[in-house]
Amino acid sequence: MNNETIYNVIGIGIGPFNLGLAALSDPITELKTIFFDQRDGFDWHPGLMIDHVTLQTPFLCDCVSMADPTHPLSLLNYLKETGRLYKFFIRENFFVPRKEYNRYCQWVVEQLPQCRFSTQVVDIEYQDGLYSVTTVHTRTKETTVFKTERLILGTGTQPHIPSFIPKDDARIIHTSSYLYRKEELLSKGRKIAIIGSGQSAAEVFYDLLQNRNESTELGWYSRPDRFFPMEYSKLTLELTSPDYVEYFYNRTETSRKAILSKQQSQFKGINYDLINEIYDFIYDLNIDNVDPLLKIIPNSQLDRIDNSSQDFIHLEFTQVEQEVPYEQEADYLILGTGYRYHEPQFLKNIQSRIKRDPNGLFDVNRNYSIDHNGGEIYVLHAEVHTHSYISTDLGMASYRNSYIINDILGREYYNIEKKIAFQDFDVEKYADLPTAKT
């Protein structure tokens, strides 16, 4: 069937980023919006909702506060509405538990009837200035076509498994599915190997370390030369600023790639406190000189996996600094190999409207649009290569959403702070530019 309403915006995907955009656009009466997600409801990384784990960004990085601290869908208002504000105040911690953030987002969804779940977008076509979005309800199988002037793509990233790793072996698990398999790992795992140097790998390692059977061997392997903390010093945090977005966007493609390659510790590291907690826990195990059956090996590149045996998985590594190959065995392999953006299949019929760079990636405009006209199709979380790692940061979500909303309206509805850093990333204003020769 056809929905006769013409929307100003249709958002596809309802993760934290598009949910924030839905919340910020809600009070704007001149914007008619609707948002779709194929899941049955909002549930943020349920396979990693480990007890006592917190966000790595402060509580102000909710759906709305950095754009409008008075917005009724702020985390502080959620805490007030649910009778938890004083508890939060006494806790004196900027970093909210991940479970609480998830429940906050679910509360936001309940306030926004324009957010519709169990609705899969299967096709998009363009005609006469409008995009026709075909959806299928995942339970009733009813098909509906919606028309809109603009699209906002917030489909997010998916768990990444390197191509050389078998994907059909139940003994090989991505960290995103950890909690679904935790009981099995604890009851059946005799040797468990974890691959990865980031936060998810560290969280899984620590959780297994605390809960495993004493006879379970636990190994943690990392490609970098150390298990490094995410850098959280204040001047470094200025890289998550409007100033830095502007600076990064105006670099060449080659320069951007070089910059991104040097910023691993800023965005890909482990929470500093978690690293210390892991060390302290192992230290306590070591007091009685009991072998804790642990291996923690950095500089380890996983080269090959042989899963032909039913008894174990054979792992082949190279110690990259020594250039020495070595081998390990595991009953279960847990991959903390991160997430990657996958372009949605439903874009296939509007490819001619999308700009590409020479590598085939979205050629993202400064205003986060990817269409040739520069104001019809916007992306969230798909612009690391043009707007820096800030694209993945919850703390900058409200900035990006404000920027997009203002761009759509053609005026500044949300006041965007443009110069917040004490540092100067761009020094052209100080350069002695040569005068033109006569």
Secondary structure, DSSP 8 states (H G I E B T S, - for coil): -EEEEEEEEEEE--SHHHHHHHHHHTT-TT--EEEE-SSSS--SSGGG--TT-B-SS-TT-SSSTTT-TT-TTSHHHHHHHTT-HHHHHHHT-SS-BHHHHHHHHHHHHHT-TTEE-SEEEEEEEEETTEEEEEEEETTT--EEEEEEEEEEE---EEE---TTS-SS-TTEEEGGGHHHHHHHHHHH-SEEEEE-SSHHHHHHHHHHHHHS-TT-EEEEE-SSSS--B----HHHHTTSSHHHHHHHHTS-HHHHHHHHHT-HHHHSSB-HHHHHHHHHHHHHHHTTT----EEEE-SEEEEEEE---SS-EEEEEEETTTTEEEEEEESEEEE---EEE---GGGGGGGGGB-B-TTSSB---TTSB-BTTSSSEEESS--HHHH-GGGG-GGGHHHHHHHHHHHHHTS-SS-------SS-S--GGGS-------
